C-alpha cells in the first residue's frame, strides 16, 4: 500500500524549512526520512508519534498526514 505524503511534506517545510532539518530533529538521517516519504519504508508508530509532536499535528489530523492512500492513477 502506498501513501500520499504531500500534506506532510508541506507541514515539514512550514515548521522546519527542510526535510534535512526535520530528519535531524527526529534523530534520523535524511535518507531515512526520504525513504519513508517516498514509500520505500514505512513510518513506525513511534516515529509517527514523535513527528506529530514536533509538527503540532493533532490526533484528529493524523490520518490526513500519514494514512492518505495514493491512488494507482497517481503513482509514477
N, CA, C, O and CB atoms as a CASP TS submission, in Angstrom:
PFRMAT TS
TARGET T0000
AUTHOR 0000-0000-0000
METHOD Language model
MODEL 1
PARENT N/A
ATOM      1  N   UNK     1       0.832  -1.167   0.000  1.00  0.00           N
ATOM      2  CA  UNK     1       0.000   0.000   0.000  1.00  0.00           C
ATOM      3  C   UNK     1       0.891   1.250   0.000  1.00  0.00           C
ATOM      4  O   UNK     1       1.875   1.331   0.735  1.00  0.00           O
ATOM      5  CB  UNK     1      -0.954  -0.013   1.212  1.00  0.00           C
ATOM      6  N   UNK     2       0.525   2.199  -0.827  1.00  0.00           N
ATOM      7  CA  UNK     2       1.295   3.431  -0.938  1.00  0.00           C
ATOM      8  C   UNK     2       0.497   4.593  -0.364  1.00  0.00           C
ATOM      9  O   UNK     2      -0.728   4.638  -0.470  1.00  0.00           O
ATOM     10  CB  UNK     2       1.676   3.708  -2.405  1.00  0.00           C
ATOM     11  N   UNK     3       1.218   5.537   0.247  1.00  0.00           N
ATOM     12  CA  UNK     3       0.577   6.685   0.874  1.00  0.00           C
ATOM     13  C   UNK     3       1.039   7.989   0.230  1.00  0.00           C
ATOM     14  O   UNK     3       2.166   8.107  -0.252  1.00  0.00           O
ATOM     15  CB  UNK     3       0.870   6.703   2.373  1.00  0.00           C
ATOM     16  N   UNK     4       0.135   8.958   0.240  1.00  0.00           N
ATOM     17  CA  UNK     4       0.396  10.300  -0.284  1.00  0.00           C
ATOM     18  C   UNK     4       0.869  11.169   0.881  1.00  0.00           C
ATOM     19  O   UNK     4       0.138  11.365   1.852  1.00  0.00           O
ATOM     20  CB  UNK     4      -0.889  10.913  -0.974  1.00  0.00           C
ATOM     21  N   UNK     5       2.084  11.685   0.783  1.00  0.00           N
ATOM     22  CA  UNK     5       2.658  12.463   1.873  1.00  0.00           C
ATOM     23  C   UNK     5       2.833  13.943   1.532  1.00  0.00           C
ATOM     24  O   UNK     5       3.621  14.625   2.187  1.00  0.00           O
ATOM     25  CB  UNK     5       3.985  11.880   2.262  1.00  0.00           C
ATOM     26  N   UNK     6       2.126  14.456   0.530  1.00  0.00           N
ATOM     27  CA  UNK     6       2.314  15.859   0.159  1.00  0.00           C
ATOM     28  C   UNK     6       1.920  16.812   1.291  1.00  0.00           C
ATOM     29  O   UNK     6       2.579  17.831   1.495  1.00  0.00           O
ATOM     30  CB  UNK     6       1.503  16.180  -1.090  1.00  0.00           C
ATOM     31  N   UNK     7       0.865  16.494   2.018  1.00  0.00           N
ATOM     32  CA  UNK     7       0.456  17.343   3.136  1.00  0.00           C
ATOM     33  C   UNK     7       1.520  17.320   4.228  1.00  0.00           C
ATOM     34  O   UNK     7       1.828  18.358   4.815  1.00  0.00           O
ATOM     35  CB  UNK     7      -0.908  16.884   3.701  1.00  0.00           C
ATOM     36  N   UNK     8       2.080  16.150   4.502  1.00  0.00           N
ATOM     37  CA  UNK     8       3.148  16.032   5.498  1.00  0.00           C
ATOM     38  C   UNK     8       4.395  16.787   5.039  1.00  0.00           C
ATOM     39  O   UNK     8       5.027  17.480   5.836  1.00  0.00           O
ATOM     40  CB  UNK     8       3.488  14.547   5.756  1.00  0.00           C
ATOM     41  N   UNK     9       4.747  16.659   3.781  1.00  0.00           N
ATOM     42  CA  UNK     9       5.904  17.394   3.246  1.00  0.00           C
ATOM     43  C   UNK     9       5.723  18.901   3.422  1.00  0.00           C
ATOM     44  O   UNK     9       6.661  19.609   3.789  1.00  0.00           O
ATOM     45  CB  UNK     9       6.114  17.059   1.752  1.00  0.00           C
ATOM     46  N   UNK    10       4.511  19.383   3.157  1.00  0.00           N
ATOM     47  CA  UNK    10       4.232  20.809   3.322  1.00  0.00           C
ATOM     48  C   UNK    10       4.363  21.253   4.765  1.00  0.00           C
ATOM     49  O   UNK    10       4.900  22.324   5.045  1.00  0.00           O
ATOM     50  CB  UNK    10       2.846  21.132   2.817  1.00  0.00           C
ATOM     51  N   UNK    11       3.872  20.430   5.683  1.00  0.00           N
ATOM     52  CA  UNK    11       3.974  20.755   7.106  1.00  0.00           C
ATOM     53  C   UNK    11       5.422  20.757   7.561  1.00  0.00           C
ATOM     54  O   UNK    11       5.826  21.619   8.341  1.00  0.00           O
ATOM     55  CB  UNK    11       3.164  19.764   7.942  1.00  0.00           C
ATOM     56  N   UNK    12       6.209  19.798   7.080  1.00  0.00           N
ATOM     57  CA  UNK    12       7.637  19.746   7.409  1.00  0.00           C
ATOM     58  C   UNK    12       8.315  21.029   6.943  1.00  0.00           C
ATOM     59  O   UNK    12       9.085  21.634   7.689  1.00  0.00           O
ATOM     60  CB  UNK    12       8.314  18.505   6.760  1.00  0.00           C
ATOM     61  N   UNK    13       8.032  21.443   5.719  1.00  0.00           N
ATOM     62  CA  UNK    13       8.641  22.666   5.178  1.00  0.00           C
ATOM     63  C   UNK    13       8.197  23.886   5.977  1.00  0.00           C
ATOM     64  O   UNK    13       9.000  24.777   6.255  1.00  0.00           O
ATOM     65  CB  UNK    13       8.273  22.843   3.689  1.00  0.00           C
ATOM     66  N   UNK    14       6.923  23.925   6.342  1.00  0.00           N
ATOM     67  CA  UNK    14       6.377  25.047   7.102  1.00  0.00           C
ATOM     68  C   UNK    14       7.046  25.184   8.476  1.00  0.00           C
ATOM     69  O   UNK    14       7.367  26.291   8.907  1.00  0.00           O
ATOM     70  CB  UNK    14       4.869  24.877   7.271  1.00  0.00           C
ATOM     71  N   UNK    15       7.250  24.058   9.154  1.00  0.00           N
ATOM     72  CA  UNK    15       7.781  24.083  10.518  1.00  0.00           C
ATOM     73  C   UNK    15       9.307  24.077  10.561  1.00  0.00           C
ATOM     74  O   UNK    15       9.909  24.813  11.342  1.00  0.00           O
ATOM     75  CB  UNK    15       7.251  22.902  11.295  1.00  0.00           C
ATOM     76  N   UNK    16       9.941  23.242   9.718  1.00  0.00           N
ATOM     77  CA  UNK    16      11.387  23.058   9.796  1.00  0.00           C
ATOM     78  C   UNK    16      12.176  23.676   8.645  1.00  0.00           C
ATOM     79  O   UNK    16      13.394  23.821   8.745  1.00  0.00           O
ATOM     80  CB  UNK    16      11.686  21.613   9.857  1.00  0.00           C
ATOM     81  N   UNK    17      11.517  24.035   7.581  1.00  0.00           N
ATOM     82  CA  UNK    17      12.210  24.622   6.437  1.00  0.00           C
ATOM     83  C   UNK    17      12.692  23.591   5.439  1.00  0.00           C
ATOM     84  O   UNK    17      12.518  23.769   4.233  1.00  0.00           O
ATOM     85  CB  UNK    17      13.373  25.431   6.908  1.00  0.00           C
ATOM     86  N   UNK    18      13.297  22.511   5.921  1.00  0.00           N
ATOM     87  CA  UNK    18      13.814  21.468   5.034  1.00  0.00           C
ATOM     88  C   UNK    18      13.587  20.087   5.638  1.00  0.00           C
ATOM     89  O   UNK    18      13.445  19.940   6.852  1.00  0.00           O
ATOM     90  CB  UNK    18      15.312  21.687   4.757  1.00  0.00           C
ATOM     91  N   UNK    19      13.556  19.080   4.771  1.00  0.00           N
ATOM     92  CA  UNK    19      13.478  17.696   5.234  1.00  0.00           C
ATOM     93  C   UNK    19      14.701  17.334   6.054  1.00  0.00           C
ATOM     94  O   UNK    19      14.609  16.555   7.002  1.00  0.00           O
ATOM     95  CB  UNK    19      13.335  16.739   4.051  1.00  0.00           C
ATOM     96  N   UNK    20      15.849  17.897   5.694  1.00  0.00           N
ATOM     97  CA  UNK    20      17.092  17.602   6.401  1.00  0.00           C
ATOM     98  C   UNK    20      17.017  18.064   7.852  1.00  0.00           C
ATOM     99  O   UNK    20      17.442  17.349   8.759  1.00  0.00           O
ATOM    100  CB  UNK    20      18.278  18.266   5.696  1.00  0.00           C
ATOM    101  N   UNK    21      16.470  19.271   8.069  1.00  0.00           N
ATOM    102  CA  UNK    21      16.331  19.794   9.426  1.00  0.00           C
ATOM    103  C   UNK    21      15.339  18.952  10.219  1.00  0.00           C
ATOM    104  O   UNK    21      15.551  18.686  11.402  1.00  0.00           O
ATOM    105  CB  UNK    21      15.882  21.266   9.397  1.00  0.00           C
ATOM    106  N   UNK    22      14.263  18.535   9.571  1.00  0.00           N
ATOM    107  CA  UNK    22      13.280  17.669  10.222  1.00  0.00           C
ATOM    108  C   UNK    22      13.907  16.324  10.581  1.00  0.00           C
ATOM    109  O   UNK    22      13.710  15.823  11.688  1.00  0.00           O
ATOM    110  CB  UNK    22      12.054  17.461   9.311  1.00  0.00           C
ATOM    111  N   UNK    23      14.651  15.746   9.661  1.00  0.00           N
ATOM    112  CA  UNK    23      15.311  14.464   9.912  1.00  0.00           C
ATOM    113  C   UNK    23      16.236  14.562  11.123  1.00  0.00           C
ATOM    114  O   UNK    23      16.234  13.685  11.987  1.00  0.00           O
ATOM    115  CB  UNK    23      16.105  14.012   8.671  1.00  0.00           C
ATOM    116  N   UNK    24      17.020  15.625  11.179  1.00  0.00           N
ATOM    117  CA  UNK    24      17.934  15.807  12.306  1.00  0.00           C
ATOM    118  C   UNK    24      17.159  15.919  13.621  1.00  0.00           C
ATOM    119  O   UNK    24      17.558  15.333  14.628  1.00  0.00           O
ATOM    120  CB  UNK    24      18.807  17.060  12.094  1.00  0.00           C
ATOM    121  N   UNK    25      16.072  16.657  13.614  1.00  0.00           N
ATOM    122  CA  UNK    25      15.256  16.814  14.818  1.00  0.00           C
ATOM    123  C   UNK    25      14.623  15.483  15.239  1.00  0.00           C
ATOM    124  O   UNK    25      14.409  15.242  16.427  1.00  0.00           O
ATOM    125  CB  UNK    25      14.162  17.867  14.582  1.00  0.00           C
ATOM    126  N   UNK    26      14.329  14.634  14.270  1.00  0.00           N
ATOM    127  CA  UNK    26      13.759  13.319  14.541  1.00  0.00           C
ATOM    128  C   UNK    26      14.824  12.317  14.970  1.00  0.00           C
ATOM    129  O   UNK    26      14.491  11.223  15.424  1.00  0.00           O
ATOM    130  CB  UNK    26      13.030  12.802  13.313  1.00  0.00           C
ATOM    131  N   UNK    27      16.103  12.672  14.833  1.00  0.00           N
ATOM    132  CA  UNK    27      17.185  11.748  15.154  1.00  0.00           C
ATOM    133  C   UNK    27      17.379  10.706  14.081  1.00  0.00           C
ATOM    134  O   UNK    27      17.811   9.586  14.354  1.00  0.00           O
ATOM    135  CB  UNK    27      16.923  11.073  16.469  1.00  0.00           C
ATOM    136  N   UNK    28      17.051  11.086  12.840  1.00  0.00           N
ATOM    137  CA  UNK    28      17.152  10.167  11.704  1.00  0.00           C
ATOM    138  C   UNK    28      18.004  10.803  10.617  1.00  0.00           C
ATOM    139  O   UNK    28      18.241  12.011  10.623  1.00  0.00           O
ATOM    140  CB  UNK    28      15.746   9.802  11.153  1.00  0.00           C
ATOM    141  N   UNK    29      18.453   9.987   9.701  1.00  0.00           N
ATOM    142  CA  UNK    29      19.190  10.515   8.562  1.00  0.00           C
ATOM    143  C   UNK    29      18.214  11.077   7.527  1.00  0.00           C
ATOM    144  O   UNK    29      17.037  10.719   7.506  1.00  0.00           O
ATOM    145  CB  UNK    29      20.083   9.420   7.933  1.00  0.00           C
ATOM    146  N   UNK    30      18.723  11.954   6.678  1.00  0.00           N
ATOM    147  CA  UNK    30      17.905  12.487   5.585  1.00  0.00           C
ATOM    148  C   UNK    30      17.431  11.361   4.676  1.00  0.00           C
ATOM    149  O   UNK    30      16.304  11.386   4.181  1.00  0.00           O
ATOM    150  CB  UNK    30      18.697  13.530   4.771  1.00  0.00           C
ATOM    151  N   UNK    31      18.289  10.378   4.461  1.00  0.00           N
ATOM    152  CA  UNK    31      17.934   9.243   3.608  1.00  0.00           C
ATOM    153  C   UNK    31      16.784   8.439   4.215  1.00  0.00           C
ATOM    154  O   UNK    31      15.910   7.969   3.486  1.00  0.00           O
ATOM    155  CB  UNK    31      19.157   8.334   3.389  1.00  0.00           C
ATOM    156  N   UNK    32      16.774   8.277   5.529  1.00  0.00           N
ATOM    157  CA  UNK    32      15.701   7.520   6.185  1.00  0.00           C
ATOM    158  C   UNK    32      14.360   8.245   6.048  1.00  0.00           C
ATOM    159  O   UNK    32      13.341   7.611   5.771  1.00  0.00           O
ATOM    160  CB  UNK    32      16.033   7.298   7.677  1.00  0.00           C
ATOM    161  N   UNK    33      14.354   9.554   6.237  1.00  0.00           N
ATOM    162  CA  UNK    33      13.114  10.331   6.074  1.00  0.00           C
ATOM    163  C   UNK    33      12.662  10.274   4.625  1.00  0.00           C
ATOM    164  O   UNK    33      11.477  10.088   4.348  1.00  0.00           O
ATOM    165  CB  UNK    33      13.316  11.807   6.518  1.00  0.00           C
ATOM    166  N   UNK    34      13.596  10.433   3.706  1.00  0.00           N
ATOM    167  CA  UNK    34      13.272  10.386   2.280  1.00  0.00           C
ATOM    168  C   UNK    34      12.658   9.043   1.902  1.00  0.00           C
ATOM    169  O   UNK    34      11.694   8.994   1.139  1.00  0.00           O
ATOM    170  CB  UNK    34      14.526  10.647   1.438  1.00  0.00           C
ATOM    171  N   UNK    35      13.211   7.957   2.431  1.00  0.00           N
ATOM    172  CA  UNK    35      12.686   6.616   2.136  1.00  0.00           C
ATOM    173  C   UNK    35      11.245   6.473   2.613  1.00  0.00           C
ATOM    174  O   UNK    35      10.428   5.839   1.945  1.00  0.00           O
ATOM    175  CB  UNK    35      13.565   5.537   2.794  1.00  0.00           C
ATOM    176  N   UNK    36      10.938   7.050   3.744  1.00  0.00           N
ATOM    177  CA  UNK    36       9.568   6.969   4.253  1.00  0.00           C
ATOM    178  C   UNK    36       8.613   7.825   3.415  1.00  0.00           C
ATOM    179  O   UNK    36       7.512   7.386   3.081  1.00  0.00           O
ATOM    180  CB  UNK    36       9.521   7.413   5.723  1.00  0.00           C
ATOM    181  N   UNK    37       9.033   9.028   3.083  1.00  0.00           N
ATOM    182  CA  UNK    37       8.188   9.936   2.302  1.00  0.00           C
ATOM    183  C   UNK    37       8.010   9.462   0.858  1.00  0.00           C
ATOM    184  O   UNK    37       7.087   9.898   0.170  1.00  0.00           O
ATOM    185  CB  UNK    37       8.783  11.339   2.312  1.00  0.00           C
ATOM    186  N   UNK    38       8.891   8.573   0.399  1.00  0.00           N
ATOM    187  CA  UNK    38       8.798   8.036  -0.960  1.00  0.00           C
ATOM    188  C   UNK    38       8.280   6.601  -0.989  1.00  0.00           C
ATOM    189  O   UNK    38       8.426   5.900  -1.991  1.00  0.00           O
ATOM    190  CB  UNK    38      10.153   8.099  -1.632  1.00  0.00           C
ATOM    191  N   UNK    39       7.672   6.168   0.119  1.00  0.00           N
ATOM    192  CA  UNK    39       7.053   4.845   0.216  1.00  0.00           C
ATOM    193  C   UNK    39       8.021   3.681   0.041  1.00  0.00           C
ATOM    194  O   UNK    39       7.607   2.595  -0.363  1.00  0.00           O
ATOM    195  CB  UNK    39       5.977   4.730  -0.801  1.00  0.00           C
ATOM    196  N   UNK    40       9.290   3.886   0.336  1.00  0.00           N
ATOM    197  CA  UNK    40      10.261   2.795   0.297  1.00  0.00           C
ATOM    198  C   UNK    40      10.199   2.033   1.621  1.00  0.00           C
ATOM    199  O   UNK    40      10.219   0.802   1.638  1.00  0.00           O
ATOM    200  CB  UNK    40      11.705   3.335   0.029  1.00  0.00           C
ATOM    201  N   UNK    41      10.124   2.771   2.722  1.00  0.00           N
ATOM    202  CA  UNK    41       9.965   2.212   4.067  1.00  0.00           C
ATOM    203  C   UNK    41       8.747   2.861   4.717  1.00  0.00           C
ATOM    204  O   UNK    41       8.310   3.932   4.298  1.00  0.00           O
ATOM    205  CB  UNK    41      11.252   2.439   4.936  1.00  0.00           C
ATOM    206  N   UNK    42       8.207   2.212   5.732  1.00  0.00           N
ATOM    207  CA  UNK    42       7.062   2.751   6.450  1.00  0.00           C
ATOM    208  C   UNK    42       7.492   3.496   7.696  1.00  0.00           C
ATOM    209  O   UNK    42       8.531   3.192   8.282  1.00  0.00           O
ATOM    210  CB  UNK    42       6.099   1.644   6.816  1.00  0.00           C
ATOM    211  N   UNK    43       6.693   4.474   8.101  1.00  0.00           N
ATOM    212  CA  UNK    43       6.890   5.125   9.389  1.00  0.00           C
ATOM    213  C   UNK    43       6.466   4.154  10.486  1.00  0.00           C
ATOM    214  O   UNK    43       5.450   3.472  10.356  1.00  0.00           O
ATOM    215  CB  UNK    43       6.084   6.464   9.478  1.00  0.00           C
ATOM    216  N   UNK    44       7.242   4.091  11.566  1.00  0.00           N
ATOM    217  CA  UNK    44       6.841   3.289  12.718  1.00  0.00           C
ATOM    218  C   UNK    44       5.852   4.104  13.551  1.00  0.00           C
ATOM    219  O   UNK    44       5.741   5.318  13.377  1.00  0.00           O
ATOM    220  CB  UNK    44       8.085   2.861  13.575  1.00  0.00           C
ATOM    221  N   UNK    45       5.152   3.448  14.437  1.00  0.00           N
ATOM    222  CA  UNK    45       4.228   4.152  15.317  1.00  0.00           C
ATOM    223  C   UNK    45       4.955   5.186  16.161  1.00  0.00           C
ATOM    224  O   UNK    45       4.453   6.292  16.359  1.00  0.00           O
ATOM    225  CB  UNK    45       3.493   3.165  16.216  1.00  0.00           C
ATOM    226  N   UNK    46       6.136   4.835  16.659  1.00  0.00           N
ATOM    227  CA  UNK    46       6.923   5.766  17.474  1.00  0.00           C
ATOM    228  C   UNK    46       7.343   6.980  16.646  1.00  0.00           C
ATOM    229  O   UNK    46       7.332   8.104  17.147  1.00  0.00           O
ATOM    230  CB  UNK    46       8.168   5.059  18.056  1.00  0.00           C
ATOM    231  N   UNK    47       7.711   6.762  15.387  1.00  0.00           N
ATOM    232  CA  UNK    47       8.097   7.879  14.513  1.00  0.00           C
ATOM    233  C   UNK    47       6.911   8.793  14.227  1.00  0.00           C
ATOM    234  O   UNK    47       7.052  10.016  14.209  1.00  0.00           O
ATOM    235  CB  UNK    47       8.679   7.351  13.194  1.00  0.00           C
ATOM    236  N   UNK    48       5.739   8.192  14.002  1.00  0.00           N
ATOM    237  CA  UNK    48       4.536   8.993  13.758  1.00  0.00           C
ATOM    238  C   UNK    48       4.210   9.821  14.991  1.00  0.00           C
ATOM    239  O   UNK    48       3.893  11.005  14.878  1.00  0.00           O
ATOM    240  CB  UNK    48       3.337   8.090  13.380  1.00  0.00           C
ATOM    241  N   UNK    49       4.284   9.213  16.154  1.00  0.00           N
ATOM    242  CA  UNK    49       4.006   9.912  17.406  1.00  0.00           C
ATOM    243  C   UNK    49       4.955  11.090  17.600  1.00  0.00           C
ATOM    244  O   UNK    49       4.516  12.194  17.923  1.00  0.00           O
ATOM    245  CB  UNK    49       4.115   8.950  18.590  1.00  0.00           C
ATOM    246  N   UNK    50       6.247  10.862  17.407  1.00  0.00           N
ATOM    247  CA  UNK    50       7.243  11.926  17.569  1.00  0.00           C
ATOM    248  C   UNK    50       7.040  13.024  16.530  1.00  0.00           C
ATOM    249  O   UNK    50       7.092  14.209  16.859  1.00  0.00           O
ATOM    250  CB  UNK    50       8.668  11.352  17.460  1.00  0.00           C
ATOM    251  N   UNK    51       6.810  12.636  15.282  1.00  0.00           N
ATOM    252  CA  UNK    51       6.597  13.619  14.222  1.00  0.00           C
ATOM    253  C   UNK    51       5.385  14.489  14.519  1.00  0.00           C
ATOM    254  O   UNK    51       5.420  15.700  14.300  1.00  0.00           O
ATOM    255  CB  UNK    51       6.422  12.922  12.872  1.00  0.00           C
ATOM    256  N   UNK    52       4.318  13.883  15.015  1.00  0.00           N
ATOM    257  CA  UNK    52       3.102  14.642  15.346  1.00  0.00           C
ATOM    258  C   UNK    52       3.386  15.666  16.433  1.00  0.00           C
ATOM    259  O   UNK    52       2.901  16.795  16.367  1.00  0.00           O
ATOM    260  CB  UNK    52       1.975  13.694  15.797  1.00  0.00           C
ATOM    261  N   UNK    53       4.155  15.284  17.416  1.00  0.00           N
ATOM    262  CA  UNK    53       4.518  16.223  18.486  1.00  0.00           C
ATOM    263  C   UNK    53       5.370  17.364  17.936  1.00  0.00           C
ATOM    264  O   UNK    53       5.137  18.529  18.259  1.00  0.00           O
ATOM    265  CB  UNK    53       5.276  15.491  19.615  1.00  0.00           C
ATOM    266  N   UNK    54       6.343  17.033  17.119  1.00  0.00           N
ATOM    267  CA  UNK    54       7.263  18.042  16.586  1.00  0.00           C
ATOM    268  C   UNK    54       6.586  18.978  15.585  1.00  0.00           C
ATOM    269  O   UNK    54       6.967  20.142  15.457  1.00  0.00           O
ATOM    270  CB  UNK    54       8.448  17.362  15.924  1.00  0.00           C
ATOM    271  N   UNK    55       5.579  18.459  14.879  1.00  0.00           N
ATOM    272  CA  UNK    55       4.901  19.240  13.845  1.00  0.00           C
ATOM    273  C   UNK    55       3.551  19.790  14.318  1.00  0.00           C
ATOM    274  O   UNK    55       2.815  20.388  13.533  1.00  0.00           O
ATOM    275  CB  UNK    55       4.699  18.386  12.603  1.00  0.00           C
ATOM    276  N   UNK    56       3.228  19.589  15.586  1.00  0.00           N
ATOM    277  CA  UNK    56       1.959  20.046  16.173  1.00  0.00           C
ATOM    278  C   UNK    56       0.751  19.546  15.376  1.00  0.00           C
ATOM    279  O   UNK    56      -0.175  20.301  15.081  1.00  0.00           O
ATOM    280  CB  UNK    56       1.933  21.578  16.247  1.00  0.00           C
ATOM    281  N   UNK    57       0.784  18.269  15.042  1.00  0.00           N
ATOM    282  CA  UNK    57      -0.333  17.629  14.354  1.00  0.00           C
ATOM    283  C   UNK    57      -1.253  17.034  15.421  1.00  0.00           C
ATOM    284  O   UNK    57      -0.823  16.223  16.241  1.00  0.00           O
ATOM    285  CB  UNK    57       0.166  16.523  13.342  1.00  0.00           C
ATOM    286  N   UNK    58      -2.504  17.442  15.402  1.00  0.00           N
ATOM    287  CA  UNK    58      -3.477  16.971  16.385  1.00  0.00           C
ATOM    288  C   UNK    58      -3.891  15.534  16.099  1.00  0.00           C
ATOM    289  O   UNK    58      -3.784  15.063  14.966  1.00  0.00           O
ATOM    290  CB  UNK    58      -4.708  17.880  16.397  1.00  0.00           C
ATOM    291  N   UNK    59      -4.365  14.840  17.128  1.00  0.00           N
ATOM    292  CA  UNK    59      -4.778  13.445  16.980  1.00  0.00           C
ATOM    293  C   UNK    59      -5.780  13.262  15.838  1.00  0.00           C
ATOM    294  O   UNK    59      -5.679  12.300  15.076  1.00  0.00           O
ATOM    295  CB  UNK    59      -5.383  12.940  18.284  1.00  0.00           C
ATOM    296  N   UNK    60      -6.729  14.159  15.716  1.00  0.00           N
ATOM    297  CA  UNK    60      -7.746  14.049  14.684  1.00  0.00           C
ATOM    298  C   UNK    60      -7.245  14.309  13.276  1.00  0.00           C
ATOM    299  O   UNK    60      -7.967  14.077  12.306  1.00  0.00           O
ATOM    300  CB  UNK    60      -8.842  14.982  14.981  1.00  0.00           C
ATOM    301  N   UNK    61      -6.017  14.786  13.154  1.00  0.00           N
ATOM    302  CA  UNK    61      -5.424  15.096  11.842  1.00  0.00           C
ATOM    303  C   UNK    61      -4.435  14.043  11.352  1.00  0.00           C
ATOM    304  O   UNK    61      -3.983  14.102  10.209  1.00  0.00           O
ATOM    305  CB  UNK    61      -4.729  16.428  11.903  1.00  0.00           C
ATOM    306  N   UNK    62      -4.100  13.091  12.202  1.00  0.00           N
ATOM    307  CA  UNK    62      -3.050  12.121  11.872  1.00  0.00           C
ATOM    308  C   UNK    62      -3.336  11.396  10.561  1.00  0.00           C
ATOM    309  O   UNK    62      -2.440  11.233   9.732  1.00  0.00           O
ATOM    310  CB  UNK    62      -2.901  11.105  12.997  1.00  0.00           C
ATOM    311  N   UNK    63      -4.578  10.960  10.372  1.00  0.00           N
ATOM    312  CA  UNK    63      -4.929  10.215   9.153  1.00  0.00           C
ATOM    313  C   UNK    63      -4.608  11.026   7.900  1.00  0.00           C
ATOM    314  O   UNK    63      -4.068  10.475   6.941  1.00  0.00           O
ATOM    315  CB  UNK    63      -6.422   9.837   9.165  1.00  0.00           C
ATOM    316  N   UNK    64      -4.918  12.286   7.885  1.00  0.00           N
ATOM    317  CA  UNK    64      -4.708  13.083   6.676  1.00  0.00           C
ATOM    318  C   UNK    64      -3.224  13.327   6.376  1.00  0.00           C
ATOM    319  O   UNK    64      -2.869  13.637   5.238  1.00  0.00           O
ATOM    320  CB  UNK    64      -5.423  14.413   6.810  1.00  0.00           C
ATOM    321  N   UNK    65      -2.369  13.191   7.368  1.00  0.00           N
ATOM    322  CA  UNK    65      -0.927  13.371   7.167  1.00  0.00           C
ATOM    323  C   UNK    65      -0.199  12.058   6.873  1.00  0.00           C
ATOM    324  O   UNK    65       0.742  12.038   6.080  1.00  0.00           O
ATOM    325  CB  UNK    65      -0.318  14.021   8.390  1.00  0.00           C
ATOM    326  N   UNK    66      -0.625  10.967   7.504  1.00  0.00           N
ATOM    327  CA  UNK    66       0.130   9.715   7.435  1.00  0.00           C
ATOM    328  C   UNK    66      -0.585   8.549   6.756  1.00  0.00           C
ATOM    329  O   UNK    66       0.068   7.568   6.398  1.00  0.00           O
ATOM    330  CB  UNK    66       0.496   9.308   8.796  1.00  0.00           C
ATOM    331  N   UNK    67      -1.891   8.621   6.568  1.00  0.00           N
ATOM    332  CA  UNK    67      -2.613   7.465   6.057  1.00  0.00           C
ATOM    333  C   UNK    67      -3.524   7.784   4.881  1.00  0.00           C
ATOM    334  O   UNK    67      -4.550   7.132   4.689  1.00  0.00           O
ATOM    335  CB  UNK    67      -3.418   6.859   7.150  1.00  0.00           C
ATOM    336  N   UNK    68      -3.152   8.778   4.102  1.00  0.00           N
ATOM    337  CA  UNK    68      -3.897   9.123   2.897  1.00  0.00           C
ATOM    338  C   UNK    68      -3.367   8.226   1.771  1.00  0.00           C
ATOM    339  O   UNK    68      -2.221   8.363   1.343  1.00  0.00           O
ATOM    340  CB  UNK    68      -3.751  10.666   2.539  1.00  0.00           C
ATOM    341  N   UNK    69      -4.211   7.312   1.302  1.00  0.00           N
ATOM    342  CA  UNK    69      -3.761   6.350   0.297  1.00  0.00           C
ATOM    343  C   UNK    69      -3.532   7.010  -1.054  1.00  0.00           C
ATOM    344  O   UNK    69      -4.320   7.847  -1.496  1.00  0.00           O
ATOM    345  CB  UNK    69      -4.774   5.226   0.155  1.00  0.00           C
ATOM    346  N   UNK    70      -2.464   6.628  -1.689  1.00  0.00           N
ATOM    347  CA  UNK    70      -2.118   7.103  -3.018  1.00  0.00           C
ATOM    348  C   UNK    70      -2.827   6.218  -4.027  1.00  0.00           C
ATOM    349  O   UNK    70      -2.643   5.001  -4.026  1.00  0.00           O
ATOM    350  CB  UNK    70      -0.574   7.099  -3.246  1.00  0.00           C
ATOM    351  N   UNK    71      -3.630   6.818  -4.883  1.00  0.00           N
ATOM    352  CA  UNK    71      -4.357   6.027  -5.864  1.00  0.00           C
ATOM    353  C   UNK    71      -3.406   5.497  -6.931  1.00  0.00           C
ATOM    354  O   UNK    71      -2.345   6.074  -7.169  1.00  0.00           O
ATOM    355  CB  UNK    71      -5.474   6.860  -6.507  1.00  0.00           C
ATOM    356  N   UNK    72      -3.787   4.407  -7.565  1.00  0.00           N
ATOM    357  CA  UNK    72      -2.934   3.799  -8.579  1.00  0.00           C
ATOM    358  C   UNK    72      -2.712   4.729  -9.776  1.00  0.00           C
ATOM    359  O   UNK    72      -1.685   4.635 -10.447  1.00  0.00           O
ATOM    360  CB  UNK    72      -3.542   2.486  -9.049  1.00  0.00           C
ATOM    361  N   UNK    73      -3.654   5.614 -10.045  1.00  0.00           N
ATOM    362  CA  UNK    73      -3.504   6.550 -11.164  1.00  0.00           C
ATOM    363  C   UNK    73      -2.425   7.599 -10.888  1.00  0.00           C
ATOM    364  O   UNK    73      -1.812   8.125 -11.817  1.00  0.00           O
ATOM    365  CB  UNK    73      -4.837   7.242 -11.451  1.00  0.00           C
ATOM    366  N   UNK    74      -2.195   7.900  -9.598  1.00  0.00           N
ATOM    367  CA  UNK    74      -1.234   8.942  -9.234  1.00  0.00           C
ATOM    368  C   UNK    74       0.185   8.424  -9.015  1.00  0.00           C
ATOM    369  O   UNK    74       1.112   9.214  -8.834  1.00  0.00           O
ATOM    370  CB  UNK    74      -1.699   9.635  -7.993  1.00  0.00           C
ATOM    371  N   UNK    75       0.360   7.111  -9.030  1.00  0.00           N
ATOM    372  CA  UNK    75       1.709   6.563  -8.845  1.00  0.00           C
ATOM    373  C   UNK    75       2.529   6.712 -10.100  1.00  0.00           C
ATOM    374  O   UNK    75       2.005   6.666 -11.212  1.00  0.00           O
ATOM    375  CB  UNK    75       1.648   5.098  -8.440  1.00  0.00           C
ATOM    376  N   UNK    76       3.839   6.892  -9.910  1.00  0.00           N
ATOM    377  CA  UNK    76       4.746   7.065 -11.055  1.00  0.00           C
ATOM    378  C   UNK    76       4.982   5.764 -11.753  1.00  0.00           C
ATOM    379  O   UNK    76       5.718   5.716 -12.738  1.00  0.00           O
ATOM    380  CB  UNK    76       6.073   7.655 -10.615  1.00  0.00           C
TER
END
